[in-house]
């Protein structure tokens, strides 16, 4: 039996004890100890292994106060790379109190609910250490004991919660004689959520005070590791934190520890016997560059492997689309001006954008100038760097879309946005032109729509088919059938009246290789309708008024041609 794939497993103990396939990232511990950062902020895209890595740190460093439990925690690392690193590192196992806190649960509808959830999260972590407090309560003051228990029992007020992490560290030091390791996961989730929900300033103030007590004025801190998608400092989340060490996707340090490198992916695929699908794996889920290290999206790699293990011919899919903040892409598209639309189209065609790096991106900046927006997309994983260069005192990137998976997120978001836009418009003129055989008017209307939209040319046929189907589907008087997926020798699009006495239309689409081919290709599309007898199915249904249109597209231009025929005829012109 092969080891199970860890889909959604984020607890290190569960990962090891339950026998899941684990990609050994324990040398993260060695690098952390070597570089001796006091407060370390790691910014990586969502679902790139941040939570699992923090869980690993907890089980490695934590002194639980129970000798047997400490032994079991050490046993979790048997056979892993950190144990070969030497006594300098292994001597740190089971040595410190560890406070492990996630802020991801603060994704709530309002500030009060978000604070309630965070208070419960902090209380749970306090309660996890209650036995240590009870055993050593004579070493702390009655007031400190009362404060601790009040927080653990979820009875603390807002002021007590804001200072909770410092209280924890102080009590633990007095009882164990060791400083505390603080681990905070997804620190920016409450801020992102609050930004979109409208209580941003309140949440910034809350998170700032929580961090200040834990990280700025805490004499009982051994070190802290914080994870998130963005470095947020303009709002003074980390005010005065001079010992803050920020490691973003630009840094060469720690570059192998979040996400999978290619050798790890190949080893996994070989283990499950699906290495023949490596080209698809690479095309869809590779493409990130952290520092100078090529990185695959670990969530998507595991999900694709899960499907491949059942069916080696399984199709790749955009697994990341439902796990990340795809609202960012939608917001970009909805607010795009003509220049931004052109930049998006350049990216969608496989091109790059030159952007100046601004690491201190905020959620407010997202709707500011375009450069901030592109930075936001870069640090959250929707863009990656092709290369990095220095110019006039500033760092610049050539940024591109990382892989096919992320490309489909852009494309799907654009198509959904187009559908919403189309629903708000009146296309009676287009249908009138179709009914009247006015191919010139149809061309003008469609060209106008193409000019306003965002196109992706690498998947041109899919784009134009969706574009035209979306527009035609707005009529209340006609039924639209998209036959593209059937593969049964049918036309691309059929439009018909519910009544057999009404009108019906057969539309065939072509994508031209140049602007000069538009007219010829539209004629070819019409001829294909007749040559392959696409009208026959409508005639069998009973329709007699059938018109045929060939439509060719090249980027923002199209050409429409009407087929000339006698009623009921299947012959060409």
C-alpha positions as CSV (number, residue, x, y, z in Angstrom):
1,X,0.0,0.0,0.0
2,X,1.2,3.5,-0.9
3,X,1.2,6.2,1.6
4,X,-1.9,8.4,1.5
5,X,-1.6,11.9,-0.1
6,X,-2.0,14.6,2.6
7,X,-4.9,16.6,1.0
8,X,-5.6,19.4,3.4
9,X,-3.5,17.9,6.2
10,X,-1.9,20.8,8.1
11,X,-0.9,19.3,11.4
12,X,2.6,17.8,11.5
13,X,1.8,15.2,14.1
14,X,-1.2,14.0,12.1
15,X,0.9,14.0,9.0
16,X,3.6,11.7,10.5
17,X,1.5,9.4,12.8
18,X,-1.2,8.8,10.2
19,X,1.4,7.8,7.6
20,X,0.8,10.4,5.0
21,X,3.4,11.2,2.3
22,X,5.5,14.0,3.7
23,X,7.9,16.1,1.7
24,X,10.7,16.7,4.3
25,X,11.0,20.4,5.0
26,X,12.7,20.0,8.4
27,X,15.9,21.8,7.3
28,X,13.7,24.9,7.6
29,X,14.5,24.5,11.4
30,X,18.3,24.5,10.7
31,X,18.1,27.7,8.6
32,X,16.0,29.4,11.2
33,X,18.5,28.6,14.0
34,X,21.5,29.5,11.8
35,X,20.2,32.9,10.9
36,X,19.0,33.7,14.4
37,X,16.1,36.0,13.4
38,X,14.3,37.3,16.5
39,X,11.0,38.1,14.7
40,X,10.6,36.5,11.3
41,X,7.8,37.3,8.9
42,X,7.5,34.9,6.0
43,X,5.2,36.1,3.1
44,X,4.1,33.4,0.7
45,X,1.0,32.8,-1.4
46,X,-1.9,30.9,0.1
47,X,-1.7,27.1,0.3
48,X,2.1,27.0,0.0
49,X,2.8,25.1,3.2
50,X,2.9,27.9,5.8
51,X,0.6,26.3,8.3
52,X,2.2,22.8,8.1
53,X,5.7,24.4,8.6
54,X,4.6,26.3,11.7
55,X,3.0,23.1,13.0
56,X,6.4,21.4,12.4
57,X,8.2,24.1,14.4
58,X,5.8,23.7,17.3
59,X,6.4,19.9,17.6
60,X,10.1,20.4,17.3
61,X,10.7,23.2,19.8
62,X,7.9,22.7,22.3
63,X,8.4,21.6,25.9
64,X,4.9,20.4,26.7
65,X,5.7,20.0,30.4
66,X,5.1,16.2,30.0
67,X,8.2,14.1,29.6
68,X,6.4,11.3,27.8
69,X,4.7,13.7,25.4
70,X,8.1,15.4,24.7
71,X,9.5,12.0,23.8
72,X,6.7,11.3,21.4
73,X,7.2,14.6,19.8
74,X,10.9,13.9,19.2
75,X,9.9,10.5,17.8
76,X,8.0,12.3,15.0
77,X,11.3,13.5,13.5
78,X,12.8,10.0,13.3
79,X,14.5,9.6,9.9
80,X,14.1,13.3,8.9
81,X,16.9,15.5,7.6
82,X,17.1,17.8,10.7
83,X,18.3,14.8,12.8
84,X,21.4,14.6,10.6
85,X,22.2,18.3,11.0
86,X,24.0,17.8,14.3
87,X,23.7,18.2,18.0
88,X,23.7,22.0,17.8
89,X,20.2,21.7,16.3
90,X,18.8,18.6,17.9
91,X,19.6,20.0,21.3
92,X,16.9,22.6,20.8
93,X,14.2,19.9,20.6
94,X,11.5,20.1,23.3
95,X,13.1,23.0,25.0
96,X,10.7,26.0,24.9
97,X,7.1,26.9,25.7
98,X,5.4,27.5,22.3
99,X,2.4,29.6,21.6
100,X,0.9,28.6,18.3
101,X,-1.8,30.9,17.0
102,X,-3.7,31.1,13.7
103,X,-5.7,34.2,12.7
104,X,-7.3,32.6,9.7
105,X,-10.6,32.0,11.6
106,X,-11.1,35.8,11.9
107,X,-12.6,35.8,8.4
108,X,-16.0,37.0,9.7
109,X,-18.8,39.3,8.6
110,X,-18.2,42.1,11.2
111,X,-15.5,43.3,13.7
112,X,-17.3,42.0,16.8
113,X,-17.6,38.5,15.5
114,X,-14.0,38.5,14.2
115,X,-12.8,39.6,17.7
116,X,-14.9,37.0,19.4
117,X,-13.4,34.2,17.2
118,X,-9.8,35.5,17.8
119,X,-10.5,35.6,21.6
120,X,-11.7,32.0,21.4
121,X,-8.5,31.1,19.5
122,X,-6.3,32.7,22.0
123,X,-8.3,31.1,24.9
124,X,-7.8,27.7,23.3
125,X,-4.1,28.1,23.2
126,X,-4.0,29.3,26.8
127,X,-6.1,26.3,27.8
128,X,-3.7,23.9,26.0
129,X,-1.0,25.0,28.5
130,X,-3.3,25.0,31.6
131,X,-1.6,22.0,33.2
132,X,1.8,23.9,33.2
133,X,0.2,26.9,34.8
134,X,-1.6,24.8,37.5
135,X,1.6,22.9,38.3
136,X,3.7,26.0,38.6
137,X,1.2,28.6,39.8
138,X,3.2,29.2,43.0
139,X,5.9,30.8,40.8
140,X,3.7,33.5,39.4
141,X,1.6,36.1,41.3
142,X,-2.0,35.6,42.1
143,X,-2.8,38.4,39.7
144,X,-0.9,36.8,36.9
145,X,-2.6,33.5,37.6
146,X,-6.0,35.2,37.6
147,X,-5.3,36.9,34.3
148,X,-4.1,33.7,32.6
149,X,-7.2,31.7,33.7
150,X,-9.5,34.6,32.8
151,X,-8.2,34.5,29.2
152,X,-8.2,30.7,29.1
153,X,-11.9,30.6,30.2
154,X,-12.9,33.2,27.5
155,X,-13.8,35.8,30.1
156,X,-11.2,38.4,29.3
157,X,-12.1,41.9,28.0
158,X,-10.6,43.5,25.0
159,X,-7.7,45.1,26.9
160,X,-6.7,41.8,28.4
161,X,-6.8,40.1,25.1
162,X,-4.6,42.7,23.4
163,X,-1.9,42.0,26.0
164,X,-2.5,38.2,26.2
165,X,0.6,37.0,24.3
166,X,2.9,38.9,26.6
167,X,1.1,37.6,29.7
168,X,1.6,34.1,28.3
169,X,5.3,34.5,27.8
170,X,5.9,36.1,31.2
171,X,4.0,33.3,33.1
172,X,5.8,30.6,31.1
173,X,9.2,32.1,31.8
174,X,8.5,32.3,35.5
175,X,7.4,28.7,35.6
176,X,9.8,27.0,33.2
177,X,12.8,29.4,33.1
178,X,12.6,29.5,29.3
179,X,11.5,32.2,26.9
180,X,8.6,31.5,24.6
181,X,8.5,30.7,20.9
182,X,5.6,32.5,19.3
183,X,4.1,31.2,16.0
184,X,1.4,33.2,14.3
185,X,-0.1,31.9,11.1
186,X,-2.0,33.8,8.5
187,X,-1.6,37.1,10.3
188,X,-3.0,39.2,7.4
189,X,-6.3,37.2,6.9
190,X,-8.2,39.4,9.4
191,X,-6.9,42.5,7.6
192,X,-7.8,41.2,4.1
193,X,-11.3,40.2,5.3
194,X,-11.8,43.5,7.2
195,X,-10.8,45.4,4.1
196,X,-13.5,43.8,1.9
197,X,-16.1,43.8,4.7
198,X,-15.6,47.5,5.7
199,X,-14.0,47.4,9.2
200,X,-10.4,47.7,8.2
201,X,-9.2,50.4,10.6
202,X,-10.7,48.7,13.6
203,X,-9.0,45.4,12.8
204,X,-5.6,47.1,12.1
205,X,-5.8,48.7,15.6
206,X,-6.6,45.3,17.2
207,X,-3.9,43.4,15.4
208,X,-1.3,46.1,16.0
209,X,-1.9,46.1,19.8
210,X,-1.8,42.3,19.9
211,X,1.6,42.2,18.1
212,X,3.1,45.1,20.1
213,X,2.6,43.3,23.4
214,X,4.0,40.0,22.0
215,X,6.8,41.2,19.8
216,X,7.9,44.7,20.6
217,X,8.2,45.0,24.4
218,X,8.3,41.3,25.3
219,X,11.5,40.4,27.3
220,X,10.3,36.8,27.5
221,X,10.4,36.1,23.7
222,X,12.8,33.5,22.4
223,X,11.9,34.1,18.7
224,X,8.7,34.5,16.7
225,X,7.7,33.2,13.2
226,X,4.8,34.9,11.5
227,X,3.3,33.9,8.2
228,X,1.0,35.7,5.7
229,X,0.6,36.7,2.1
230,X,1.7,40.3,2.4
231,X,4.1,42.5,4.3
232,X,1.9,45.1,5.9
233,X,3.7,47.9,7.7
234,X,2.4,51.2,6.4
235,X,-0.6,50.8,8.8
236,X,2.0,50.4,11.6
237,X,1.2,46.8,12.4
238,X,4.8,46.4,13.2
239,X,5.5,49.9,14.5
240,X,9.0,50.2,16.1
241,X,9.8,46.5,15.6
242,X,13.4,47.1,14.6
243,X,14.3,43.4,14.9
244,X,11.7,42.3,12.3
245,X,13.2,40.1,9.7
246,X,11.0,40.0,6.5
247,X,11.4,37.1,4.1
248,X,9.3,37.5,1.0
249,X,9.2,35.6,-2.3
250,X,12.1,37.8,-3.5
251,X,14.5,36.5,-0.9
252,X,17.1,33.9,-1.6
253,X,17.0,32.7,2.0
254,X,14.5,30.0,3.0
255,X,13.5,29.6,-0.7
256,X,13.2,25.8,-0.7
257,X,11.0,25.5,2.4
258,X,7.6,26.7,1.1
259,X,6.3,24.9,-2.0
260,X,7.9,21.9,-3.7
261,X,11.1,22.0,-5.8
262,X,11.2,20.0,-9.0
263,X,13.3,17.1,-7.5
264,X,10.6,16.7,-4.8
265,X,7.8,16.6,-7.4
266,X,9.6,14.1,-9.5
267,X,10.3,11.9,-6.4
268,X,6.6,12.0,-5.5
269,X,5.4,11.2,-9.0
270,X,7.9,8.3,-9.2
271,X,6.6,6.9,-5.8
272,X,3.0,6.9,-7.1
273,X,4.0,5.6,-10.5
274,X,2.7,8.5,-12.5
275,X,5.9,10.1,-13.7
276,X,4.7,9.9,-17.3
277,X,2.4,12.9,-16.5
278,X,5.3,15.1,-15.5
279,X,4.9,17.4,-18.6
280,X,1.3,18.2,-17.5
281,X,2.4,18.7,-13.9
282,X,5.1,21.2,-14.9
283,X,2.9,23.1,-17.4
284,X,0.1,23.6,-14.9
285,X,1.6,23.9,-11.4
286,X,5.3,25.0,-11.8
287,X,6.5,28.5,-12.7
288,X,7.0,30.2,-9.4
289,X,10.4,31.7,-8.6
290,X,11.2,32.2,-4.9
291,X,14.6,33.9,-4.7
292,X,16.4,31.9,-7.4
293,X,14.6,28.7,-6.6
294,X,12.0,27.2,-9.0
295,X,8.9,26.2,-7.0
296,X,5.7,24.3,-7.7
297,X,2.4,25.0,-6.0
298,X,2.2,22.3,-3.4
299,X,-1.5,22.2,-2.9
300,X,-2.2,21.7,-6.6
301,X,0.6,19.1,-7.0
302,X,-0.9,17.0,-4.2
303,X,-4.4,17.4,-5.6
304,X,-3.3,16.4,-9.1
305,X,-1.4,13.5,-7.8
306,X,-4.5,12.4,-5.9
307,X,-6.4,12.3,-9.1
308,X,-3.6,10.7,-11.1
309,X,-3.2,7.8,-8.6
310,X,-6.8,6.8,-9.4
311,X,-6.5,7.5,-13.1
312,X,-3.1,8.2,-14.7
313,X,-4.9,9.9,-17.6
314,X,-6.8,12.3,-15.3
315,X,-7.0,15.9,-16.6
316,X,-5.2,18.7,-14.8
317,X,-7.5,21.2,-13.2
318,X,-7.2,24.7,-11.5
319,X,-7.3,23.3,-7.9
320,X,-6.0,26.6,-6.5
321,X,-9.0,28.6,-7.8
322,X,-11.2,27.7,-4.8
323,X,-8.5,28.1,-2.2
324,X,-7.2,31.6,-2.7
325,X,-8.5,35.1,-2.7
326,X,-9.7,35.2,-6.3
327,X,-11.7,38.3,-5.5
328,X,-8.4,40.1,-6.1
329,X,-8.5,39.2,-9.8
330,X,-12.1,40.1,-10.1
331,X,-11.5,43.5,-8.6
332,X,-8.6,44.1,-11.0
333,X,-10.8,43.2,-14.0
334,X,-13.9,45.2,-12.9
335,X,-11.9,48.4,-12.3
336,X,-9.5,48.0,-15.3
337,X,-9.2,51.1,-17.5
338,X,-8.0,50.8,-21.1
339,X,-4.3,50.8,-20.1
340,X,-4.8,48.1,-17.5
341,X,-6.9,46.0,-19.9
342,X,-4.0,46.1,-22.4
343,X,-1.6,45.1,-19.7
344,X,-3.8,42.1,-18.7
345,X,-4.0,41.1,-22.4
346,X,-0.2,41.2,-22.6
347,X,0.1,38.9,-19.6
348,X,-2.6,36.6,-21.0
349,X,-0.7,36.3,-24.3
350,X,2.4,35.1,-22.4
351,X,4.1,38.4,-22.2
352,X,5.7,40.2,-19.2
353,X,5.2,43.5,-17.4
354,X,8.0,45.6,-15.9
355,X,7.0,46.6,-12.4
356,X,8.9,48.4,-9.6
357,X,8.9,46.4,-6.4
358,X,7.0,47.8,-3.5
359,X,7.2,45.2,-0.7
360,X,5.1,47.2,1.8
361,X,1.8,46.7,-0.2
362,X,-1.4,47.3,1.7
363,X,-5.0,46.4,0.9
364,X,-5.7,50.1,0.5
365,X,-3.0,50.2,-2.2
366,X,-4.7,47.6,-4.2
367,X,-7.1,50.1,-5.6
368,X,-4.5,52.8,-5.9
369,X,-2.0,53.1,-8.8
370,X,-1.5,50.2,-11.2
371,X,2.0,49.5,-9.9
372,X,0.8,48.8,-6.4
373,X,-1.9,46.5,-7.9
374,X,0.7,44.5,-9.9
375,X,2.8,44.2,-6.7
376,X,-0.2,42.9,-4.8
377,X,-0.8,40.2,-7.5
378,X,2.9,39.3,-7.5
379,X,3.2,38.8,-3.7
380,X,-0.1,36.8,-3.6
381,X,1.0,34.3,-6.3
382,X,-1.0,35.5,-9.3
383,X,2.2,36.7,-11.0
384,X,5.8,35.5,-10.7
385,X,9.1,37.0,-11.7
386,X,10.8,36.1,-14.9
387,X,13.8,38.1,-13.8
388,X,14.9,40.8,-11.4
389,X,17.0,43.9,-12.1
390,X,18.2,47.1,-10.5
391,X,17.6,50.5,-12.0
392,X,18.0,54.0,-10.6
393,X,18.1,52.9,-6.9
394,X,15.0,50.6,-7.3
395,X,14.4,46.9,-7.8
396,X,12.3,46.0,-10.8
397,X,10.7,42.8,-12.0
398,X,9.7,41.3,-15.3
399,X,6.5,39.7,-14.1
400,X,4.4,37.1,-15.9
401,X,1.6,34.7,-15.2
402,X,3.2,31.6,-13.5
403,X,1.5,28.7,-15.2
404,X,-1.6,27.3,-16.9
405,X,-3.5,26.9,-13.7
406,X,-3.2,30.6,-12.8
407,X,-3.9,31.5,-16.5
408,X,-7.2,29.7,-16.2
409,X,-8.1,31.7,-13.1
410,X,-7.7,34.9,-15.1
411,X,-9.6,33.5,-18.0
412,X,-12.5,32.2,-16.0
413,X,-12.8,35.4,-14.0
414,X,-12.8,37.4,-17.3
415,X,-15.5,35.2,-18.8
416,X,-17.7,35.5,-15.7
417,X,-17.2,39.3,-15.7
418,X,-18.1,39.5,-19.3
419,X,-21.3,37.6,-18.6
420,X,-22.2,40.0,-15.9
421,X,-21.5,43.0,-18.2
422,X,-23.5,41.5,-21.1
423,X,-26.5,40.9,-18.9
424,X,-26.7,44.7,-18.3
425,X,-26.7,45.5,-22.1
426,X,-29.5,45.5,-24.7
427,X,-28.6,43.5,-27.8
428,X,-31.9,43.9,-29.6
429,X,-30.0,45.7,-32.4
430,X,-27.8,42.7,-32.9
431,X,-30.7,40.3,-33.2
432,X,-32.5,42.7,-35.5
433,X,-29.4,42.8,-37.7
434,X,-29.3,39.0,-37.7
435,X,-33.0,38.8,-38.7
436,X,-32.5,41.4,-41.5
437,X,-29.4,39.8,-42.8
438,X,-27.4,43.0,-42.1
439,X,-23.9,41.5,-41.8
440,X,-22.3,45.0,-41.7
441,X,-24.3,46.1,-38.7
442,X,-23.6,42.8,-36.9
443,X,-19.9,43.3,-37.5
444,X,-20.0,46.9,-36.1
445,X,-21.9,45.8,-32.9
446,X,-19.5,42.9,-32.2
447,X,-16.4,45.0,-32.9
448,X,-17.7,47.5,-30.4
449,X,-18.1,44.8,-27.7
450,X,-14.6,43.4,-28.5
451,X,-13.0,46.8,-28.0
452,X,-14.5,47.1,-24.5
453,X,-13.7,43.7,-23.2
454,X,-10.4,41.9,-22.1
455,X,-9.3,39.2,-24.6
456,X,-7.0,36.2,-24.2
457,X,-5.5,35.1,-27.4
458,X,-3.6,32.0,-26.3
459,X,-7.1,30.3,-25.9
460,X,-8.7,32.4,-28.7
461,X,-11.3,29.9,-29.8
462,X,-12.5,29.4,-26.3
463,X,-12.6,33.1,-25.7
464,X,-14.5,34.0,-28.9
465,X,-16.9,31.2,-28.5
466,X,-17.7,32.2,-24.9
467,X,-17.9,35.9,-25.9
468,X,-20.5,35.3,-28.7
469,X,-22.5,32.7,-26.8
470,X,-22.8,35.1,-23.8
471,X,-24.1,37.9,-26.0
472,X,-26.6,35.8,-27.9
473,X,-27.9,34.2,-24.8
474,X,-29.4,37.5,-23.6
475,X,-32.4,37.3,-26.0
476,X,-35.8,36.2,-24.5
477,X,-37.0,35.3,-27.9
478,X,-34.4,32.7,-28.9
479,X,-32.8,29.6,-27.6
480,X,-29.0,29.3,-27.9
481,X,-27.2,26.0,-28.2
482,X,-23.4,25.8,-27.9
483,X,-22.3,22.7,-29.9
484,X,-18.6,23.1,-29.4
485,X,-18.1,20.3,-26.9
486,X,-20.3,17.7,-28.8
487,X,-17.7,16.8,-31.4
488,X,-20.5,15.5,-33.6
489,X,-19.9,17.5,-36.7
490,X,-22.2,20.3,-35.7
491,X,-21.9,24.1,-36.1
492,X,-20.4,26.1,-33.3
493,X,-23.6,27.9,-32.3
494,X,-27.3,27.3,-33.1
495,X,-29.9,30.0,-32.4
496,X,-33.5,29.2,-32.8
497,X,-37.0,30.4,-31.9
498,X,-39.1,28.2,-29.6
499,X,-41.7,28.1,-32.3
500,X,-40.9,26.0,-35.4
501,X,-42.5,28.8,-37.5
502,X,-40.0,31.3,-36.2
503,X,-36.4,32.1,-37.3
504,X,-33.3,30.0,-36.7
505,X,-29.6,30.6,-37.3
506,X,-26.5,28.6,-37.7
507,X,-23.2,30.3,-36.8
508,X,-19.7,29.0,-37.5
509,X,-16.7,30.7,-36.0
510,X,-13.1,31.0,-37.3
511,X,-10.0,32.5,-35.7
512,X,-7.8,34.2,-38.3
513,X,-4.1,34.3,-38.3
514,X,-3.9,37.9,-39.4
515,X,-6.2,40.9,-39.9
516,X,-5.9,40.3,-43.7
517,X,-7.5,36.9,-43.4
518,X,-10.8,38.1,-41.8
519,X,-12.9,38.3,-44.9
520,X,-11.6,35.1,-46.4
521,X,-12.1,33.2,-43.2
522,X,-15.6,34.4,-42.7
523,X,-16.4,33.2,-46.2
524,X,-14.8,29.8,-45.4
525,X,-16.9,29.5,-42.2
526,X,-20.1,30.0,-44.3
527,X,-19.0,27.4,-46.8
528,X,-18.2,24.9,-44.0
529,X,-21.8,25.2,-42.9
530,X,-23.1,24.1,-46.3
531,X,-20.3,21.6,-47.0
532,X,-20.9,19.8,-43.7
533,X,-24.7,20.2,-43.8
534,X,-25.0,21.9,-40.4
535,X,-28.5,23.1,-41.2
536,X,-29.8,19.5,-41.5
537,X,-30.5,19.0,-37.8
538,X,-32.6,22.2,-37.7
539,X,-34.5,21.1,-40.8
540,X,-35.3,17.7,-39.2
541,X,-36.7,19.5,-36.2
542,X,-39.1,21.3,-38.5
543,X,-37.5,24.8,-39.0
544,X,-37.8,26.3,-42.5
545,X,-36.4,29.8,-42.0
546,X,-32.7,29.1,-41.5
547,X,-30.0,31.7,-41.9
548,X,-26.3,30.9,-41.8
549,X,-23.5,33.2,-40.6
550,X,-19.8,32.8,-40.8
551,X,-17.9,34.9,-38.3
552,X,-14.1,35.3,-38.2
553,X,-12.1,37.0,-35.4
554,X,-8.6,38.4,-35.1
555,X,-7.8,40.1,-31.8
556,X,-10.3,43.1,-31.4
557,X,-11.7,42.7,-34.9
558,X,-14.3,40.5,-36.5
559,X,-16.0,40.0,-39.8
560,X,-19.5,38.6,-40.4
561,X,-20.7,37.0,-43.6
562,X,-24.3,35.9,-44.4
563,X,-24.8,32.7,-46.4
564,X,-27.1,33.1,-49.4
565,X,-29.5,30.2,-50.0
566,X,-33.0,29.3,-51.0
567,X,-35.4,28.3,-48.2
568,X,-35.0,24.6,-47.4
569,X,-31.8,24.2,-49.6
570,X,-28.7,22.6,-48.2
571,X,-26.6,23.8,-51.2
572,X,-24.0,26.5,-51.0
573,X,-24.0,29.9,-52.8
